[in-house]
Amino acid sequence: MGDRHSISATTEAERTSSAPRVALIWLAATMTASSLPVGVLIAQLFPLAPFLWVVLLASALFVAVGIISIPGFIYGIPTMAVSGRVFGKPVNKLISLSNWMSQLGWQAVVLVLVVYILRSVFDSYGLLPINTSIYYALVLAVLANFVVPIIGYKAIVTAQTAGALFLALFAIAILVYLHGGQALSMTPAVGHFDGIQTLGGTSLALMGGAFSWTMFASDYSRYVRRDTSLAGMALWPSLGGFAGGGLILALAITLYVHGGIQVGPAGISITATGLGTSALYLGFCTFAILGLLASNFLNSYSSAFSLAVVVGKDLNRKKFTALDAVLATLVGIYMLFVAPSFWDSFQTFLDLLIIVAAPWTGVMITYVLWDVLPEARGGLSRLLHRRANVWVFVIGVAVTVFFSNNPLWEGYGAHLLHGTDISPLVGVATTIVASILYRVLFCHHTATDEQGQASALSKLVVSKIIQMGTDDGKNI
């Protein structure tokens, strides 16, 4: 992986990675503090949900990333280039632009979280005046955000993987110290769980978890050696995301329940007393900050593929990462000092992200399972019905909006569910069902069948021409 974001197929010389190594990349990508606000919102908005089952279900659905990793492995192209095969170039450019903007939003969120964690450390130990600590934290976060890209991709991946493993150890230690199992499995005060809130909590976890990553699934599998099995290619990313995403989400909910994370109009504060000991607190905050900064670089790396699809050419990695850092800094400053509330901005961002990501994920899952896998296993290639895929996607977007609830609007579907937003689950289910129905009802032949029909027709035409020539010869 060099300094250019190429949307062309990887060469055999570039395919030196392995599926377990990709699992480590996804472990590192998901094992970051960017899930902290997601866990806090789940605990706040859905107190009647069984938190343990929400964490397990949302993490298990990272299998969607594993499935969508397969085309990148087979064709050697990034996710948005695969998407172009499914939806056609014009529509895919709009999807890619939306994807790039969503990653830019994540980079801004990550920058804000780094500022909040640094401020928490400054305030906990009285290192700076409380009314100015956020400004010092912002300066340090911005400097780090611009310095990190210079290090290079391989160094960042190594650092992030090592940091994620250390963060995982600290997370496990904190969960054990705070009896996280009890916090996650405790029964609500009313004495029962609520099914709608369970779906709402799972949907929110998917917004900040698996479904926010599906549009980058093939960006890393394209470098995996060809002797890897298809099952292994799908399994290892799923396991990496399940482990990292589940652990950090469980930690976020446990910390909120025990008062380790305090929320308010000023954002998030992580308290030293809430994490048990100073060693756990400082260790967690240190590796959380390093992981977030490294995560921002990988966010920029993947989002560059989306912008490359939009502009139709390869992009220089360092220049593009610097551009991303500038734009993310501006958005982050807005969220910190201009927006009425970080929480409103964060919720709105998640809902806008999922409006495209959820229905797109459903279409792509069906495409991989119905079209890509049979072809990869030596079966007949199938026709790509791009126009139908686009209409299924549009229907999915409309359904997702209908069930969405955020500070900007409340869909009527969410209103019927007393304000509970289940748009990710409904959006992906709608496009999967619609895609399957279309294939079952209207697609009864493969591309090979069509080629056979064309061949038979051409033979008939040729025979007619020969016959006409023979008849003309007789007449002469």
CORURQUI-V480223 format. One record per backbone hydrogen bond with DSSP energy under -0.5 kcal/mol. CO is the residue of the C=O (numbers start at 1). NH is the residue of the N-H. Records with the same first field share a line. If there is no record, write none. Layout:
CO->NH + NH
//
This chain:
3->317
4->6
5->315
11->14 + 15
12->15
14->16
17->225
18->22
19->23
20->24
21->25
22->26
23->27
24->28
25->29
26->30
27->31
30->32
32->35
33->36
35->39
36->40
37->41
38->42
39->43
40->44
41->45
42->46
46->49
48->194
49->51
50->54
51->55
52->56
53->57
54->58
55->59
56->60
57->61
59->62
60->63
61->64
62->65 + 66
63->67
64->68
65->69
66->69
67->70
68->72
69->73
70->74
71->75 + 76
72->76
76->10
78->81 + 82
79->83
80->84
81->85
82->85 + 86
83->86 + 87
84->88
88->92
89->93
90->94
91->95
92->96
93->97
94->98
95->99
96->100
97->101
98->102
99->103
100->104
101->105
102->106
103->107
104->108
105->109
106->110
107->111
108->112
109->113
110->114
111->115
112->116
113->117
114->118
115->119
116->120
117->121
118->122
119->123
120->124
121->125
122->127 + 128
123->126
129->132 + 133
132->135 + 136
133->137
134->138
135->139
136->140
137->141
138->142
139->143
140->144
141->145
142->146
143->147
144->148
147->150 + 151
148->151 + 152
152->156
153->157
154->158
155->159
156->160
157->161
158->162
159->163
160->164
161->165
162->166
163->167
164->168
165->169
166->170
167->171
168->172
169->173
170->174
171->175
172->176
173->177
174->178
175->180
176->179
179->182 + 183
180->184
181->185
182->186
184->52
188->191
194->198
195->199
196->200
197->201
198->202
199->203
200->204
201->205
202->206
203->207
204->208
206->211 + 212
209->212
210->213 + 214
213->216
214->217
216->219
217->220 + 221
218->222
220->223
221->224
223->17
225->228
229->233
230->234
231->235
232->236
233->237
234->238
235->239
236->240
237->241
238->242
239->243
240->244
241->245
242->246
243->247
244->248
245->249
246->250
247->251
248->252
249->253
250->254
251->255
252->256
253->257
254->258
255->260 + 261
256->259
260->262 + 271
262->269
264->267
265->342
267->264
269->262 + 271
271->275
272->275
273->276
275->277
277->281
278->282
279->283
280->284
281->285
282->286
283->287
284->288
285->289
286->290
287->291
288->292
289->293
290->294
291->295
292->296
293->297
294->298
295->299
296->300
297->301
298->302
299->303
300->304
301->305
302->305 + 306
303->307
304->308
305->309
306->310
307->311
308->312 + 313
315->5
316->320
317->321
318->322
319->323
320->324
321->325
322->326
323->327
324->328
325->329
326->330
327->331
328->332
329->333
330->334
331->335
332->336
333->337 + 338
334->338 + 339
341->345
342->346
343->347
344->348
345->349
346->350
347->351
348->352
349->353
350->354
351->355
352->356
353->356 + 357
354->358
356->360
357->361
358->362
359->363
360->364
361->365
362->366
363->367
364->368
365->369
366->370
367->371 + 372
368->373
371->375
372->376
373->377
374->379
375->378
381->447 + 448
383->385
384->386
385->389
386->390
387->391
388->392
389->393
390->394
391->395
392->396
393->397
394->398
395->399
396->400
397->401
398->402
399->403
401->404
402->413 + 414
403->422 + 423
404->411
409->406
411->415
412->416
413->417
414->419 + 420
415->418
417->420
420->422
422->426
423->427
424->428
425->429
426->430
427->431
428->432
429->433
430->434
431->435
432->436
433->437
434->438
435->439
436->440
437->441
438->442 + 443
439->443
442->444
446->450
447->451
448->452
449->453
450->454
451->455
452->456
453->457
454->458
455->459
456->460
457->461
458->462
459->463
460->464
461->465
462->466
463->467
464->468
465->469
466->470
467->471
468->472
469->473
470->474
471->475
472->476
//
